[in-house]
Amino acid sequence: MYNRLLALRQQLRKAELQGFLVPHEDEHQCEYTPARANRLEWLTDFTGSAGLGVVTLARAALYVDGRYTLQARTQLDLKHYEILSLHEDKVEDWFLSTLKQGDRVGYDPWLHTQGFIEQMKRHLATRQIELLPLETNPLDAVWDDRPAPDLHPVKPHKIEFSGEESQDKRARIAAQLQADGVEALVISSLDSIAWLLNLRGNDVANSPLILSNVILQKSGRAIFFVDPGQVSDDVRDFLGPKVTIKPYDQFAEALRKLGAGGVKILVDPRKSHAAILDLLHQGGADIQEGDDPCQRLKACKNDVELAGMRQAHIRDGVALCKFLCWLGQAVATEEVTELSAVEKLEDFRRAQRFYQGPSFDTISGAGAHGAIIHYRVSEQTNRPIGGDMLYLVDSGGQYLDGTTDVTRTIAIGQSTEEQRDRFTRVLKGHISVARARFPVGRSGAHLDTLARRSLWDVGLDYDHGTGHGVGCYLGVHEGPQSISQRGFEVALEPGMVLSNEPGFYKPGEYGIRIENLMAVQPSHFEDEERSMNIFETLTFVPIDTGLINAHMMTSTEITWLNIYHAQVREKIAPFLEGKELAWLHRATQSIMAM
């Protein structure tokens, strides 16, 4: 990888630059980027879904969050890269400590948000360091084997799954644009586009998205910028006459023309890259910065979507139960590895109705690999599952009617007293969130501590959020909702789907995580003085009772677990038989208070 870093530095010298920014994000801020856009991975070998590389002529660093600290240490060449924290270490401070007055740092304006660039410019200007947008990306110039675009046919997402016609979604948003005196809305977030137009695709790994952009006008008409070869006549008919299809590469010129006459254009600065705002400015637009309205509307699933999510989770639960039954028997009779477990789980999912593929690369972590929060098994890291260890499997599926994400930690052989203690503390946190009743208007940040309290009691914690939003046959990580320390901005509303996934990780030894998905629902408890919300659990897969220290559980927690396991039996048993059904009954037996 060092040769690639040297080649990039040579390009910087040619451009008279002393620094360059290499983000994980692509032109649409996709979490899972197409192979052609994996610039950070190509340069550094880091495969995580979040990160920022910074390069000067003499130094280089990678910024990651707590999920990826261990992973980055194993994947990077630490002789040439520093590893820093996205949330604790400021990128601009690194440049200020590395560069001198008058130096120039380049960036690709299609890969960074305007807010990030403005912040960087302000700080670097204190030392007269210039931050410059580049017309061509110098990394692309040295990426000799860069993959070609891998584009796939666009597919309609039918009303039986979406629950609302695209024209009605567009009309709702257009009405608000008119009320606000806004001429048009620019949308570059692929999940917003898929939701708004009721379309799905396969241009992005693990997510049914289409590489495209949209301009939605206040009339409700939309311009869909996409490769025309991806759009069949049937899809054109599905979209109707109020959606105009134009080539993807005409988007930039359309932005220049859009603001002619100083009309108001709505842009979400957190979802739009700096190039979009620059082009609108060039055309004279009166830019109105605000939230992409699709994001909040998409997050609140309608009744059809929620019904689909419930059914998808039952089928997914069947696949997981078949897998866990197989795993328990296979580790005693044959060699099972992290990779073979991934393949077997995929086989079970592939047999389920409406299955379209995984919602992310399965995390199959045996022993110490379970402590790497977003571990991705490879031929080089693959290890056997056996002996005495904890095995962590975090996986999900994309179904036409829903998206799933579930984590289970399984005892292989004998577990230790410490492992059972930590598992029970994680479970107590999971149950506390699942049982939460909270006032309308409260955000996920108000609930995050519920998941951590039992760990905090003994000086432990975990370095990731407790819950992220999940789409309906869309992204497995969806905003704006979350359950996290930083999730104050967005109130949790009925219809939102979130994960509940506290964990504990002991580097070099084991990892523990218990994850279900939940839907926010209004509470109808009698005598409530305030309107309240609760969570409906969507995931139905047994939790390993062999890892529980019942002495640490309250009677309320044990009751919740026993009721949950009874629900798992009720929903999953009709689809199992023989040894798999017998396994389910054993795995969901009630436990007694100690």
Buried (B, 14 or more C-beta within 10 A) or exposed (E): BEEBBEBBBBBBEEBEBBBBBBBBBBBBBBBBBBEBBBBBBBBBBBBBBBBBBBBBBEBBBBBBBBBBBBBBEEBBEEEBBBBBEBEEEBBBEBBBEBBEEEBBBBBBBBBBBBBBBBBBBEBBEEBEBBBBBBEEBBBBBBBEEBEEEEBBEBBBBEEEBBBBEBBEBBEEBBEEBEEEEBBBBBBBBBBBBBBBBBBBBBBBBBBBBBBBBBBBBBBBBBBBBBBEEBBEEEBBEBBEEBBEBBEBEEBBEBBBEBBEEEBBBBBBBBBBBBBBBBBBBEBBBBBBBEBBBBBBBBBBBBEBBBBBBBBBBBBBBBBBBBBBBBBBEBBEEEEBBBBBBBEBBBEBBEEBEBBBBBBBBBBBBBBBBBBBBBBBBEEEBBBBBBEEBBBBBBBBBBBBBBBBBBBBBBBBEEBEEEBBBBBBBBBBBBBBBBBBEBBBEBBBBBBBBBBBEBBEEEEBEBBBBBBBBBBBBBBBBBBBBBBBBEBBEBBBBBBBBBBBBBBBBBEEBBBBBBBBBBBBBEBEEEEEEEEBBBBBBBBBBBBBBEBBBBEBBEEEBBBBBBEBBEEBBEBBBEBBEEEBBEBBEEBBEEEEEE
